[in-house]
Amino acid sequence: MKYPVEKTEQEWKEQLGEERYRILRLKGTEYPHTGKYNLNFEKGTYCCGACGEPLFESNSKFDAHCGWPSFDESIPGKVQYISDVTHGMKRTEILCANCGSHLGHVFDDGPTKTGQRYCVNSLSVDFKE
C-alpha cells in the first residue's frame, strides 16, 4: 500500500533507532506497564512516533489497566485498520494512515460509550502538549 510518507527500511532504521524500528516497522510490542505514556493523562495530542502525524487526542485516553496506553477513539481518518490473525488470535491491527507504521491493536471491549479500546505501544507515539 502507498502512504503519503514513504521511506526505505534503511531510512526508517536510521531515523527511529533499534527499539522504535522494531515496534513501528516490524510490528513488535513493548512489555506491559513499561511505556512512558501508559499512565500519562496530561492534555495534548499523541502523534505517530515515525512521521509525527496526530493520531489521538488526550481526552480519548483512559486507564484500561492493561499496561499500554489506551484510547476509545482516534482522530478521524488518521488510523488504518488491518485484519491480523497472527499468534493464533483474530485481532485488528492499527497503523498510522500517513506512513503505515504499526501502532498496536484495537479491541471491542472498551468501557466507554464507543466500546473501543485502542491499545497502543508508547514507543509508537510521541506526546505533544
C-alpha positions in Angstrom: 0.0 0.0 0.0 1.2 3.5 -0.8 1.3 6.1 2.0 1.9 9.9 1.9 5.1 9.4 3.8 7.4 6.6 2.4 11.0 5.8 3.2 13.3 2.9 2.7 13.7 0.4 5.5 17.2 1.7 6.0 16.0 5.3 6.3 13.4 4.2 8.9 16.1 2.3 10.8 18.4 5.3 10.9 15.6 7.7 11.9 13.9 5.5 14.5 16.7 3.6 16.2 16.6 -0.1 17.1 13.7 -0.4 19.5 11.3 2.1 17.8 12.1 0.5 14.5 11.2 -3.0 16.0 7.8 -1.8 17.1 6.8 0.7 14.4 8.1 -1.0 11.4 8.4 -4.7 12.4 5.1 -4.8 14.3 6.6 -5.5 17.7 5.3 -4.7 21.1 6.7 -3.4 24.3 6.3 -5.1 27.7 3.1 -4.1 29.6 3.5 -1.4 32.2 6.9 -0.2 30.8 5.9 2.5 28.3 6.3 6.1 29.3 2.7 7.1 28.2 0.8 4.3 29.9 -0.2 6.5 32.8 0.2 9.9 31.2 -3.0 11.9 31.4 -1.8 15.3 30.5 -3.8 17.3 28.0 -2.4 17.2 24.5 -2.1 15.1 21.3 -0.5 11.7 20.7 1.3 11.7 17.3 2.9 9.0 15.2 6.4 8.2 16.5 7.6 7.7 12.9 6.1 10.6 11.0 4.6 13.0 13.5 1.0 12.7 12.3 -1.6 13.5 15.0 -3.4 10.2 15.9 -5.2 10.5 19.3 -6.4 13.4 21.5 -5.7 13.1 25.2 -9.5 13.4 26.0 -9.9 9.9 24.4 -7.3 8.3 26.7 -8.3 6.2 29.6 -6.7 3.7 32.0 -7.7 0.2 30.8 -5.4 -1.4 33.4 -3.9 -3.4 30.5 -0.4 -2.0 30.7 -0.4 0.0 27.5 -1.8 3.5 26.6 -5.5 3.1 25.7 -7.8 5.3 23.8 -11.5 5.0 22.9 -11.3 6.7 19.6 -8.7 8.0 17.1 -8.7 11.3 15.2 -10.9 10.6 12.2 -9.0 9.4 9.1 -5.7 9.1 10.9 -5.6 5.3 11.6 -5.8 2.4 9.2 -7.3 -0.9 10.3 -5.9 -4.3 9.1 -7.1 -7.8 10.0 -4.4 -9.6 12.0 -4.6 -13.3 12.5 -1.0 -13.8 13.9 -0.2 -15.6 17.1 -3.4 -17.7 16.9 -5.7 -14.7 17.5 -8.1 -12.7 15.4 -7.4 -9.0 16.1 -7.5 -5.7 14.3 -4.1 -4.1 13.9 -3.9 -0.3 13.8 -1.4 1.6 11.6 -0.7 5.2 11.0 -2.6 6.1 7.8 0.1 8.6 6.9 3.2 6.3 6.9 1.9 2.7 7.6 3.7 2.4 10.9 2.4 -0.2 13.5 0.7 1.4 16.5 -0.9 -1.6 18.2 -4.4 -3.1 18.1 -8.0 -2.1 18.6 -10.4 -4.2 20.5 -14.2 -4.1 21.0 -14.0 -4.4 24.8 -13.7 -0.7 25.8 -15.6 0.5 28.9 -16.6 3.9 27.4 -19.5 4.8 25.1 -17.5 3.9 22.0 -16.9 0.3 23.1 -13.4 0.6 21.6 -10.0 0.1 23.2 -7.1 1.2 21.1 -4.2 -0.5 22.7 -1.1 1.5 21.6 2.6 1.0 22.2 4.2 4.0 24.0 7.1 3.8 21.6 4.7 4.1 18.6 3.7 7.6 19.6 5.1 11.0 20.8 3.1 13.2 23.1 2.7 16.9 22.4 1.1 19.4 24.8 
